[in-house]
Amino acid sequence: MSKKKLMLLVAVIMCVSILVAAFVGCDDKVSTVYKVTFDSNGGSEVAAVEGVVATEPVPSKEGYVFGGWYTDKECSGSRITFPYTPVADVTMYAKWN
């Protein structure tokens, strides 16, 4: 093999190696941040959060005790636990006892 062909082969191998290294670290997943909105059902206002809700927001309502957050308006399902990672935009509803 001539020196010229050998140099060309080495250059091609280096280019391919660089391209492979560049794409190995690429992640095909698109990171989506979802919004969590809070409906305090007559209690104090709670600001919306984008992404993970680390701790449970606790609103207040005179004459009532806060009973947790639920994803259904009737607050009849399971109480949400925190930290909470949404998988879609969601509204949480406050339950009052």
BAFI-3210 file (N, C-alpha, C; in Angstrom, 3 decimals, decimal comma, padded with zeros to 6 digits):
// residues 97
n [1|2|3|4|5|6|7|8|9|10|11|12|13|14|15|16|17|18|19|20|21|22|23|24|25|26|27|28|29|30|31|32|33|34|35|36|37|38|39|40|41|42|43|44|45|46|47|48|49|50|51|52|53|54|55|56|57|58|59|60|61|62|63|64|65|66|67|68|69|70|71|72|73|74|75|76|77|78|79|80|81|82|83|84|85|86|87|88|89|90|91|92|93|94|95|96|97]
n.u [000,858|000,556|002,166|000,550|-002,077|-002,250|-002,097|-004,467|-006,337|-005,888|-006,701|-009,430|-010,321|-009,845|-011,644|-014,116|-014,025|-014,131|-016,695|-018,296|-017,740|-018,809|-021,541|-022,217|-022,697|-025,077|-028,507|-031,553|-033,969|-036,433|-036,576|-039,295|-040,992|-043,485|-046,471|-047,765|-050,715|-052,491|-055,591|-057,061|-059,567|-061,098|-059,320|-056,176|-054,103|-052,069|-049,078|-048,420|-046,355|-043,550|-042,416|-040,887|-042,605|-041,371|-041,996|-044,991|-047,330|-049,005|-051,980|-054,147|-057,329|-059,829|-061,379|-061,180|-059,390|-056,580|-056,650|-055,081|-053,846|-055,468|-056,122|-058,606|-061,618|-063,506|-062,046|-061,854|-060,308|-057,047|-054,850|-052,351|-048,880|-045,755|-042,285|-043,585|-043,736|-044,785|-046,361|-047,659|-049,325|-051,082|-053,829|-054,167|-056,329|-057,401|-058,303|-060,600|-061,217]
n.v [-001,170|002,186|005,132|007,381|006,346|005,024|007,170|008,477|006,514|006,406|009,015|008,903|006,937|008,288|010,447|009,088|007,926|010,219|011,188|009,049|009,108|011,602|011,200|009,129|010,078|011,399|011,925|010,650|011,298|013,760|016,277|017,085|019,541|019,585|021,289|021,988|022,874|024,470|024,215|025,689|025,449|027,575|028,223|029,740|031,231|029,223|029,043|028,015|025,280|024,359|021,329|019,047|018,808|019,439|019,575|019,339|021,823|023,852|025,194|027,656|027,936|029,610|028,224|025,596|022,473|021,579|018,917|017,653|017,110|016,381|014,786|014,799|016,710|016,199|015,222|012,535|010,399|008,949|010,449|012,765|012,147|013,527|014,001|015,044|014,023|015,177|013,665|014,764|017,879|019,038|019,587|020,121|019,550|021,027|019,463|019,951|019,652]
n.w [000,000|-000,855|000,501|000,341|000,089|002,527|004,346|003,669|004,398|007,185|007,856|007,187|008,980|011,392|011,150|011,092|013,634|015,264|014,595|015,489|018,246|018,858|018,492|020,218|022,794|022,465|023,207|022,293|023,368|023,899|026,168|028,063|029,826|032,167|033,287|036,486|037,879|040,497|042,081|044,600|045,663|046,906|048,862|049,939|047,392|045,257|043,600|040,228|039,100|037,174|036,042|038,365|041,448|044,373|047,166|049,114|048,495|050,869|051,214|052,812|054,465|055,944|058,770|057,937|057,513|055,746|053,443|051,562|048,136|045,046|041,868|040,766|040,566|042,531|044,590|045,277|044,628|044,912|047,248|046,313|046,403|047,462|046,652|043,453|040,158|037,203|034,324|032,322|031,544|034,372|036,638|040,038|042,797|045,803|048,845|051,459|054,900]
ca.u [000,000|001,384|002,094|-000,583|-003,297|-002,207|-002,433|-005,887|-007,047|-005,769|-007,543|-010,842|-010,574|-009,909|-012,906|-015,204|-013,911|-014,619|-018,152|-018,890|-017,599|-019,727|-022,930|-022,433|-023,237|-026,355|-029,706|-032,642|-035,162|-036,665|-036,995|-040,485|-041,322|-044,931|-046,927|-048,708|-051,528|-053,185|-056,889|-057,163|-060,985|-061,480|-058,231|-055,184|-053,556|-050,825|-048,485|-048,155|-044,962|-043,159|-041,499|-041,111|-043,061|-040,541|-042,706|-046,426|-047,768|-050,095|-052,764|-054,968|-058,723|-060,376|-062,408|-060,973|-058,075|-056,151|-056,676|-054,239|-054,082|-056,031|-056,206|-060,007|-062,287|-064,267|-061,064|-062,305|-059,312|-055,907|-054,136|-051,063|-047,706|-044,674|-042,209|-044,484|-043,206|-045,890|-046,098|-048,436|-049,842|-052,098|-054,361|-054,419|-057,418|-057,249|-059,411|-060,744|-062,000]
ca.v [000,000|003,389|006,051|008,288|005,603|004,775|008,447|008,703|005,552|006,873|010,213|008,470|006,262|009,330|011,189|008,215|007,808|011,475|011,231|008,058|009,632|012,735|010,746|008,169|010,795|012,040|011,294|010,896|011,727|015,189|016,533|017,930|019,993|019,719|022,302|021,572|024,007|024,142|024,825|025,558|025,318|028,628|028,493|030,715|030,943|028,452|029,280|026,849|024,810|023,630|020,246|018,297|019,532|018,788|019,458|019,604|023,167|023,775|026,434|027,810|028,339|029,841|027,295|024,270|021,836|021,092|017,457|017,115|017,423|015,300|015,153|014,903|017,835|015,715|014,792|011,217|009,365|008,838|011,685|012,874|012,147|014,396|014,785|014,629|014,265|015,065|013,043|015,608|019,037|018,548|020,474|019,451|020,187|020,934|018,908|020,610|018,902]
ca.w [000,000|-000,944|001,638|000,123|000,411|003,959|005,010|003,413|005,232|008,561|007,967|007,164|010,260|012,431|010,986|011,519|015,092|015,848|014,423|016,384|019,612|019,015|018,539|021,299|023,940|022,146|023,731|021,353|024,086|024,027|027,536|028,122|031,178|032,292|034,243|037,525|038,324|041,740|042,340|046,058|046,045|047,846|049,796|049,479|046,071|045,162|042,280|039,372|039,082|035,969|036,385|039,611|042,635|045,395|048,441|049,024|048,873|051,837|051,270|054,019|054,251|057,279|059,233|057,350|057,607|054,434|053,384|050,498|046,722|044,248|040,449|040,347|041,243|043,697|045,589|045,724|044,283|045,823|047,563|045,645|047,280|047,004|045,426|042,389|038,820|036,246|033,029|031,419|032,268|035,294|037,669|041,319|043,536|047,251|049,622|052,756|055,904]
c.u [000,901|001,185|000,879|-001,899|-003,383|-002,600|-003,926|-006,724|-007,027|-006,666|-009,018|-011,197|-010,688|-011,222|-014,098|-015,195|-014,449|-016,139|-018,848|-018,851|-018,586|-021,170|-023,213|-023,078|-024,584|-027,512|-030,857|-033,908|-035,239|-037,213|-038,159|-040,749|-042,822|-045,283|-047,952|-049,404|-052,324|-054,488|-057,157|-058,603|-061,393|-060,429|-057,274|-054,568|-052,231|-050,313|-048,259|-046,664|-044,715|-042,128|-041,882|-041,567|-042,406|-041,279|-044,165|-046,740|-048,967|-050,817|-053,530|-056,365|-059,358|-061,507|-062,236|-059,553|-057,757|-056,037|-055,905|-054,655|-054,537|-056,109|-057,636|-060,698|-063,014|-063,345|-061,417|-061,311|-058,231|-055,247|-052,763|-049,953|-046,601|-043,339|-043,076|-043,865|-044,332|-045,444|-046,902|-048,835|-051,002|-052,568|-054,635|-055,461|-057,234|-058,513|-059,415|-061,630|-062,507]
c.v [001,228|004,266|006,955|007,598|005,331|006,023|008,743|007,770|005,971|008,090|009,840|007,794|007,283|010,095|010,357|008,070|009,053|011,559|010,247|008,562|010,764|012,264|009,748|008,845|011,440|011,230|011,653|011,401|013,251|015,416|017,516|018,280|020,242|020,684|021,709|022,834|023,558|024,926|024,619|025,495|026,314|028,939|029,527|030,253|030,178|028,614|027,963|026,526|024,111|022,592|019,587|019,230|018,821|018,561|019,852|021,043|023,038|025,121|026,520|028,265|028,417|028,869|025,872|023,778|021,257|019,570|016,854|017,551|016,173|015,751|015,178|015,975|017,419|015,287|013,423|010,104|009,278|010,196|011,653|012,879|012,977|013,841|014,165|015,002|014,090|014,389|013,736|016,845|018,553|019,670|019,631|020,258|019,956|020,342|019,595|019,777|019,891]
c.w [000,000|000,280|001,543|000,512|001,910|004,746|004,856|004,287|006,701|008,792|008,015|008,495|011,386|012,356|011,464|013,041|015,783|015,747|015,361|017,823|019,866|019,186|019,654|022,501|023,688|022,698|022,804|022,041|024,141|025,426|027,533|029,584|031,226|033,417|035,200|038,032|039,543|041,843|043,827|046,555|047,128|048,891|049,228|048,161|046,169|043,735|041,534|039,388|037,756|036,357|037,696|040,729|043,818|046,710|048,261|049,422|049,819|051,886|052,584|053,618|055,627|057,596|058,705|057,604|056,233|054,451|052,234|049,111|045,980|042,795|039,927|041,190|042,514|044,848|046,160|045,410|045,342|046,018|046,882|046,690|046,638|047,453|044,323|041,050|037,817|034,954|031,928|032,223|033,137|036,222|038,894|042,080|045,029|047,872|050,979|053,667|056,939]
res [m|s|k|k|k|l|m|l|l|v|a|v|i|m|c|v|s|i|l|v|a|a|f|v|g|c|d|d|k|v|s|t|v|y|k|v|t|f|d|s|n|g|g|s|e|v|a|a|v|e|g|v|v|a|t|e|p|v|p|s|k|e|g|y|v|f|g|g|w|y|t|d|k|e|c|s|g|s|r|i|t|f|p|y|t|p|v|a|d|v|t|m|y|a|k|w|n]
***
